[in-house]
Amino acid sequence: MTAPYRNFIAGEWIEASAASANVNPSNVADIIGDYAQGDAAAVETAVAAAKTAFPAWSRSNVYTRYEILKKVSDEIFARKEELGRLLSREEGKTLPEGIGEVTRAGQIFAFFAGECLRQAGELVPSVRPGVRVEITREPVGVVGLITPWNFPIAIPAWKIAPALAYGNTVVMKPADLVPGSAWALADILARAGLPAGAFNLVMGRGSTVGQALLEHPDVNAISFTGSVATGRHVAKTAIGHFARLQLEMGGKNPFVVLDDADLATAVECSLNGAFFSTGQRCTASSRLIVTEGIHDRFVAALKERLAALVIDDALKPGTHIGPVVDQKQLDQDLDYIRIGRDEGATLAFGGERLNRETEGFYLAPALFTDVAPTMRIAREEIFGPVAAVVRVRDYDEALAVANDTEFGLSAGIATTSLKHAAHFKRNAEAGMVMVNLATAGVDFHVPFGGRKGSSYGPREQGTYAREFYTTVKTAYELP
């Protein structure tokens, strides 16, 4: 392949009339490559190819599917350092994080390779004598996948792998900001033995490629990860032709620190959850809700840890936090830092633009104290290395503040109290709850998703993925 990197449609690499530069946020002079900008016509061709491929792929031998997904997994594992470097270069997370994300993608494909062989149904007696009832699951059809920029290979993997494992065909639109990892994954899939049209990649703008995918009447299901505002648009558009919907959106995740918490554990969980991956995770703990007995010690210890972090080029050894993904996101982060100060919160640490050896989007992690739960920095998703500390009296107030949000993705607590841990697990209004662990960081074989404004539709990952990628059929038979 030579630049520009092309779209993959109906088993062929297809030229586009335009291309967009993929820029390294650690060094804006470093252009990773020029990637195709598809259009509505490309989506039309891709959907038609997926529709044509569906009958044969949906009825293909489960061992054939297993072998293909296992081959994908094996190549991802074999190339994890190379692919991790590409990911870190285009997205800005540190090289260890990039390699870790690629490893996660390999694990996901391996898991769903196994799922190809674990599919089962039910055979039950009817209430009518002599009648037999068979309950099975079937693929839903052509699935449109729209993925975000913050996890450019793991999130595509956890959508593509189950879609294919359960017999669906795919048209994927990756985030326009980070097409490199998605293209590399498509290249692996293209060589894995899939029939033409079973998987299609159309890169480009959401307003053109994404919109065409949402509006297409032959797209039977849409799985989307992104912002709440875009998620609402996805839902309103796709429901027009009754497409099945799976939406993973924002988060304003709380991490509660109680007086009885182990201080070191509380600080490390907060540091990891709020600031690693440059805070650009929907599961980031951007609200640190701390009871007054431990508040001052917690803030002092967290500031000390923040001061020891190295913010630099994502590929440099020893870097703890890389750059923000692009200028638009950096401007948003800086704007919220200004808003926090204007609202009366105290900027206790960081928050300034940083200069490094190469020109990039570097920002010192920002920690606010004296934050009221009603402030915008405590209510709106910032999606950057910015955390707000909210002081509360006790556990009851901490739980109330934690649940006082339109989001409900992840929630965490640091405590040595079994009573409070058990109560929090039951009463935190979130899809995922962590006790003495960071809010960010989940396993690949268990369900991922939230409540309220964070998620809509069936869960992603693990065996729960079949709820979205399959539909139930009930068949009666009188032998």
ChimeraX attribute file (.defattr): number of C-alpha atoms within 10 A of each C-alpha:
attribute: neighborCount
match mode: 1-to-1
recipient: residues
	/A:1	7
	/A:2	7
	/A:3	11
	/A:4	17
	/A:5	23
	/A:6	23
	/A:7	24
	/A:8	25
	/A:9	25
	/A:10	21
	/A:11	18
	/A:12	13
	/A:13	16
	/A:14	16
	/A:15	16
	/A:16	19
	/A:17	8
	/A:18	13
	/A:19	19
	/A:20	18
	/A:21	17
	/A:22	21
	/A:23	21
	/A:24	28
	/A:25	28
	/A:26	30
	/A:27	20
	/A:28	15
	/A:29	12
	/A:30	16
	/A:31	14
	/A:32	18
	/A:33	19
	/A:34	19
	/A:35	24
	/A:36	24
	/A:37	23
	/A:38	25
	/A:39	22
	/A:40	18
	/A:41	12
	/A:42	22
	/A:43	26
	/A:44	16
	/A:45	16
	/A:46	27
	/A:47	30
	/A:48	19
	/A:49	23
	/A:50	29
	/A:51	21
	/A:52	17
	/A:53	22
	/A:54	23
	/A:55	14
	/A:56	12
	/A:57	26
	/A:58	21
	/A:59	13
	/A:60	12
	/A:61	13
	/A:62	20
	/A:63	13
	/A:64	17
	/A:65	25
	/A:66	22
	/A:67	17
	/A:68	20
	/A:69	29
	/A:70	21
	/A:71	20
	/A:72	27
	/A:73	27
	/A:74	16
	/A:75	15
	/A:76	24
	/A:77	18
	/A:78	13
	/A:79	14
	/A:80	21
	/A:81	18
	/A:82	13
	/A:83	23
	/A:84	25
	/A:85	22
	/A:86	22
	/A:87	31
	/A:88	26
	/A:89	29
	/A:90	27
	/A:91	30
	/A:92	32
	/A:93	34
	/A:94	30
	/A:95	26
	/A:96	19
	/A:97	20
	/A:98	30
	/A:99	23
	/A:100	16
	/A:101	23
	/A:102	29
	/A:103	22
	/A:104	23
	/A:105	27
	/A:106	27
	/A:107	23
	/A:108	27
	/A:109	29
	/A:110	21
	/A:111	24
	/A:112	30
	/A:113	28
	/A:114	19
	/A:115	21
	/A:116	22
	/A:117	15
	/A:118	10
	/A:119	14
	/A:120	10
	/A:121	12
	/A:122	10
	/A:123	13
	/A:124	12
	/A:125	12
	/A:126	14
	/A:127	9
	/A:128	8
	/A:129	8
	/A:130	10
	/A:131	13
	/A:132	16
	/A:133	16
	/A:134	15
	/A:135	14
	/A:136	16
	/A:137	18
	/A:138	16
	/A:139	23
	/A:140	23
	/A:141	26
	/A:142	29
	/A:143	31
	/A:144	30
	/A:145	25
	/A:146	25
	/A:147	25
	/A:148	19
	/A:149	21
	/A:150	24
	/A:151	22
	/A:152	28
	/A:153	30
	/A:154	25
	/A:155	25
	/A:156	24
	/A:157	25
	/A:158	23
	/A:159	26
	/A:160	27
	/A:161	24
	/A:162	29
	/A:163	28
	/A:164	26
	/A:165	29
	/A:166	27
	/A:167	27
	/A:168	30
	/A:169	31
	/A:170	30
	/A:171	28
	/A:172	29
	/A:173	28
	/A:174	29
	/A:175	24
	/A:176	21
	/A:177	20
	/A:178	27
	/A:179	28
	/A:180	26
	/A:181	26
	/A:182	25
	/A:183	22
	/A:184	17
	/A:185	21
	/A:186	20
	/A:187	16
	/A:188	16
	/A:189	21
	/A:190	21
	/A:191	12
	/A:192	17
	/A:193	15
	/A:194	17
	/A:195	15
	/A:196	18
	/A:197	26
	/A:198	29
	/A:199	29
	/A:200	29
	/A:201	29
	/A:202	28
	/A:203	31
	/A:204	26
	/A:205	18
	/A:206	18
	/A:207	10
	/A:208	15
	/A:209	25
	/A:210	25
	/A:211	18
	/A:212	17
	/A:213	29
	/A:214	27
	/A:215	16
	/A:216	19
	/A:217	14
	/A:218	19
	/A:219	26
	/A:220	20
	/A:221	25
	/A:222	26
	/A:223	25
	/A:224	25
	/A:225	23
	/A:226	19
	/A:227	18
	/A:228	19
	/A:229	10
	/A:230	15
	/A:231	23
	/A:232	14
	/A:233	13
	/A:234	23
	/A:235	20
	/A:236	11
	/A:237	17
	/A:238	22
	/A:239	15
	/A:240	12
	/A:241	15
	/A:242	13
	/A:243	24
	/A:244	19
	/A:245	21
	/A:246	24
	/A:247	28
	/A:248	27
	/A:249	24
	/A:250	28
	/A:251	33
	/A:252	27
	/A:253	30
	/A:254	37
	/A:255	34
	/A:256	30
	/A:257	32
	/A:258	27
	/A:259	20
	/A:260	13
	/A:261	19
	/A:262	15
	/A:263	19
	/A:264	12
	/A:265	16
	/A:266	25
	/A:267	24
	/A:268	17
	/A:269	24
	/A:270	32
	/A:271	22
	/A:272	19
	/A:273	29
	/A:274	34
	/A:275	25
	/A:276	22
	/A:277	27
	/A:278	29
	/A:279	27
	/A:280	22
	/A:281	23
	/A:282	26
	/A:283	27
	/A:284	36
	/A:285	32
	/A:286	33
	/A:287	27
	/A:288	30
	/A:289	28
	/A:290	28
	/A:291	22
	/A:292	17
	/A:293	15
	/A:294	17
	/A:295	19
	/A:296	13
	/A:297	13
	/A:298	23
	/A:299	20
	/A:300	13
	/A:301	16
	/A:302	20
	/A:303	18
	/A:304	13
	/A:305	13
	/A:306	18
	/A:307	13
	/A:308	9
	/A:309	14
	/A:310	13
	/A:311	22
	/A:312	27
	/A:313	30
	/A:314	30
	/A:315	20
	/A:316	13
	/A:317	11
	/A:318	15
	/A:319	17
	/A:320	22
	/A:321	27
	/A:322	30
	/A:323	28
	/A:324	27
	/A:325	26
	/A:326	19
	/A:327	13
	/A:328	10
	/A:329	16
	/A:330	19
	/A:331	13
	/A:332	14
	/A:333	21
	/A:334	19
	/A:335	12
	/A:336	20
	/A:337	24
	/A:338	15
	/A:339	15
	/A:340	21
	/A:341	14
	/A:342	10
	/A:343	15
	/A:344	14
	/A:345	21
	/A:346	16
	/A:347	19
	/A:348	16
	/A:349	19
	/A:350	19
	/A:351	20
	/A:352	13
	/A:353	12
	/A:354	15
	/A:355	13
	/A:356	13
	/A:357	9
	/A:358	15
	/A:359	16
	/A:360	24
	/A:361	27
	/A:362	27
	/A:363	25
	/A:364	24
	/A:365	25
	/A:366	23
	/A:367	26
	/A:368	26
	/A:369	20
	/A:370	14
	/A:371	24
	/A:372	19
	/A:373	20
	/A:374	12
	/A:375	15
	/A:376	15
	/A:377	26
	/A:378	24
	/A:379	20
	/A:380	16
	/A:381	20
	/A:382	25
	/A:383	25
	/A:384	29
	/A:385	29
	/A:386	30
	/A:387	28
	/A:388	29
	/A:389	27
	/A:390	24
	/A:391	24
	/A:392	23
	/A:393	13
	/A:394	15
	/A:395	18
	/A:396	12
	/A:397	15
	/A:398	24
	/A:399	22
	/A:400	14
	/A:401	20
	/A:402	26
	/A:403	18
	/A:404	15
	/A:405	20
	/A:406	14
	/A:407	25
	/A:408	28
	/A:409	28
	/A:410	29
	/A:411	32
	/A:412	31
	/A:413	32
	/A:414	27
	/A:415	21
	/A:416	15
	/A:417	13
	/A:418	9
	/A:419	9
	/A:420	18
	/A:421	19
	/A:422	11
	/A:423	12
	/A:424	21
	/A:425	17
	/A:426	11
	/A:427	13
	/A:428	20
	/A:429	23
	/A:430	24
	/A:431	19
	/A:432	21
	/A:433	24
	/A:434	20
	/A:435	20
	/A:436	22
	/A:437	20
	/A:438	28
	/A:439	29
	/A:440	24
	/A:441	13
	/A:442	13
	/A:443	12
	/A:444	18
	/A:445	16
	/A:446	13
	/A:447	18
	/A:448	21
	/A:449	23
	/A:450	28
	/A:451	19
	/A:452	15
	/A:453	19
	/A:454	25
	/A:455	25
	/A:456	19
	/A:457	16
	/A:458	22
	/A:459	22
	/A:460	26
	/A:461	24
	/A:462	19
	/A:463	17
	/A:464	16
	/A:465	23
	/A:466	22
	/A:467	14
	/A:468	21
	/A:469	29
	/A:470	19
	/A:471	13
	/A:472	13
	/A:473	11
	/A:474	12
	/A:475	11
	/A:476	14
	/A:477	10
	/A:478	10
	/A:479	6
